[in-house]
Amino acid sequence: MTEPFPTRIAFDEAAAILARVAAARRLPTEAVPLQRALGRVLAEDIVASTPLPNFDNAAMDGFAVRGEMPADGWRLVGEQFAGPDQRLALAAGEACRITTGAPLPAGADAVLIKENARLVGERVLADPAPVAGANIRRAAEDVVPGQRVLEAGQVLTPARISLAAALGLPTLPAARRPTVAVFTTGDELQPPGNPLADGQIFDSNRSLLQALLVAEGLEPVAWPILPDDPARIASALEDAAFSFDVVITCGGVSAGEKDHLPALLRERGQVHFWKVRMKPGMPLLFGSLGQALVLGLPGNPVSVLATFLTLARGLLDGLQGRAEPRRRWRARLAAPVSKRHERLEFLRGRLEVGEGGQLEVTPDLATGSHRLAAAARNDVLVVLPEGPGDWPAGAVLDCLPCGPAG
């Protein structure tokens, strides 16, 4: 029987579906104070209404001077410190004390730095004398009025926030952060710190997902561990689906007898796709329920890591209108790798700078999706393209960072 939704699809097709659905669910814009704007996605272009700098000013402490230095030095006629403009004007052969950022007196054509100046009475001597234009910041040399300085879809970094502040903006228009509910499922799971019965394991996925989401600047809400009970799972998911933008689950998405999520989402919501030709993480499930988008991640921890970094994060970016691509590097393999399956694979690896300054990645031979220690000792996912292949040492491949640097 053919499923009424895409299944076993290519990775790129899954990413495109996520992007399309996210674009249709774009989150609204809100005014965000600068002190809370770090990491937010700018929702509108920012056009400068004032120049930067907004007046000619000194780039160094010293003396503003006009004309070539007379034989007995420039005549000192006043002082201009950073702050209110004293409206000084210099004639040829004159100088005034000045500090960094202070308005440049009319007629001044250079600033003599203090370290090169010698004061003899009311005369200023230079060794060496400054050239015309030295140590002066001209009005609008950085930003001119009407210039688009920030673009919608950019992530707000400290420097971009500082630029907004320099332009006098107390807030910035940013996409609202998505609200996210996190579920882990399985009769075998126990919270860390609880005693384990035979056959039970500690729930590492809940901590992993929460940390990944917090690294994105989000504040996830985690439900208690759900048993492999379809009625309990349905009740909890429907509760979350009417209160959150995104619901992320771990486990219960494959084809086993205890994998209830695909059928639940098919019956009560909508499935956008199920199963992606990727390794690890093939059973990934994506759909809608209530007002929420639902991502069902596989239960193995490395699969959770890989599917979140490569696809789930794209969904969160799309909801916020992020236009900047995630960071990726190109690195040479320090050892050969090969694969015989058709799926796109994300291999764990350690990125370093080689002796010649070239990025090098050492692939980890512990490839099982349960090998959490291998994920912990590595810092990138090495992308092995679709189809069987052999990549010798020295081959260049894409690497995706596993941390917030992405």
CORZIQUI-V602875 format. One record per backbone hydrogen bond with DSSP energy under -1.0 kcal/mol. NH is the residue of the N-H (numbers start at 0). CO is the residue of the C=O. E is the energy in kcal/mol with one decimal. If there is no record, write none. Layout:
NH,CO,E
NH,CO,E
This chain:
7,273,-1.6
8,274,-2.0
13,9,-2.2
14,10,-2.5
15,11,-2.0
16,12,-2.2
17,13,-2.4
18,14,-2.2
19,15,-2.4
20,16,-2.6
21,17,-2.4
22,18,-2.4
23,19,-1.5
25,22,-1.0
26,318,-2.9
29,173,-2.9
31,171,-2.8
33,169,-1.7
35,32,-2.1
36,33,-1.5
38,155,-3.0
39,36,-2.2
41,153,-2.9
42,172,-2.8
45,149,-2.5
47,146,-2.8
51,142,-2.3
56,136,-2.4
57,101,-2.0
58,134,-2.6
61,97,-2.7
62,111,-2.5
63,95,-2.5
64,109,-2.6
65,93,-1.6
72,69,-1.7
73,123,-2.3
74,92,-2.8
75,121,-3.0
76,94,-2.8
79,96,-2.5
89,105,-3.1
92,65,-2.2
93,90,-1.9
94,74,-2.5
95,63,-1.9
96,77,-2.3
97,61,-2.4
98,79,-1.1
100,57,-3.1
101,98,-2.3
103,55,-2.3
105,87,-2.3
107,104,-1.7
108,64,-2.4
109,64,-1.1
110,133,-2.1
111,62,-3.3
113,60,-2.1
115,112,-1.6
116,113,-1.4
117,124,-2.6
119,122,-2.8
122,119,-1.7
123,73,-2.6
124,117,-3.1
126,115,-2.4
132,108,-3.9
133,130,-2.1
135,132,-1.1
136,56,-3.1
139,52,-2.6
140,137,-1.8
141,51,-2.2
142,51,-2.5
145,47,-3.5
146,143,-2.0
148,45,-2.2
149,45,-1.4
152,41,-3.3
153,150,-2.0
155,39,-3.1
160,156,-2.5
161,157,-2.3
162,158,-2.1
163,159,-2.0
164,160,-2.2
165,161,-2.4
166,162,-1.3
167,164,-1.8
168,163,-2.4
171,31,-2.1
173,29,-2.8
174,40,-2.3
175,27,-2.9
180,245,-2.5
181,220,-2.7
182,247,-2.7
184,249,-1.9
185,225,-2.6
188,185,-1.5
189,200,-1.7
193,190,-2.1
199,196,-2.1
200,187,-3.0
202,189,-2.6
203,201,-1.1
207,203,-2.2
208,204,-3.1
209,205,-2.4
210,206,-2.3
211,207,-2.4
212,208,-2.4
213,209,-2.7
214,210,-2.3
216,213,-2.2
217,212,-2.2
220,179,-2.4
222,181,-2.6
225,183,-2.7
228,226,-2.4
232,228,-2.7
233,229,-2.6
234,230,-2.2
235,231,-2.3
236,232,-2.7
237,233,-2.4
238,234,-1.9
239,235,-2.3
240,236,-2.7
242,239,-2.0
243,239,-1.8
245,178,-2.1
246,292,-2.8
247,180,-3.0
248,294,-2.7
249,182,-1.2
250,296,-2.5
258,255,-1.4
259,257,-1.3
260,251,-1.7
263,259,-2.2
264,260,-2.8
265,261,-2.0
266,262,-2.2
267,263,-2.4
268,264,-1.8
269,287,-2.5
271,285,-2.9
272,285,-1.8
273,5,-1.8
274,283,-3.0
275,281,-2.6
276,8,-3.4
277,275,-2.6
278,343,-2.1
283,280,-1.6
284,295,-2.4
285,272,-2.5
286,293,-2.5
287,269,-2.7
288,291,-2.4
290,240,-1.7
291,288,-2.1
292,244,-2.4
293,286,-3.3
294,246,-2.8
295,284,-3.1
296,248,-2.9
301,368,-2.0
303,299,-2.0
304,300,-2.4
305,301,-2.6
306,302,-2.7
307,303,-2.2
308,304,-2.4
309,305,-2.0
310,306,-2.0
311,306,-2.5
312,307,-2.8
314,310,-1.6
315,311,-2.0
316,312,-2.4
317,313,-2.5
318,314,-2.1
319,315,-1.1
321,316,-2.6
322,152,-2.2
323,152,-1.3
326,405,-1.1
328,398,-2.6
330,396,-2.4
331,358,-2.7
332,394,-2.6
333,360,-2.8
336,390,-2.5
338,388,-2.4
343,276,-1.9
344,383,-2.3
345,278,-3.0
346,381,-2.8
348,379,-2.0
349,361,-1.9
351,359,-3.0
353,357,-3.3
356,353,-2.0
359,351,-3.4
360,331,-2.8
361,349,-2.5
363,347,-2.7
366,364,-1.5
370,367,-1.8
371,369,-2.1
374,370,-1.4
375,371,-2.2
376,372,-1.5
378,348,-1.8
379,348,-2.0
380,399,-2.6
381,346,-4.4
382,397,-2.6
383,344,-3.1
386,341,-1.9
388,338,-2.4
390,336,-3.4
393,332,-2.2
394,391,-2.2
396,330,-2.5
398,328,-2.7
399,380,-2.7
401,378,-2.5
405,402,-1.7
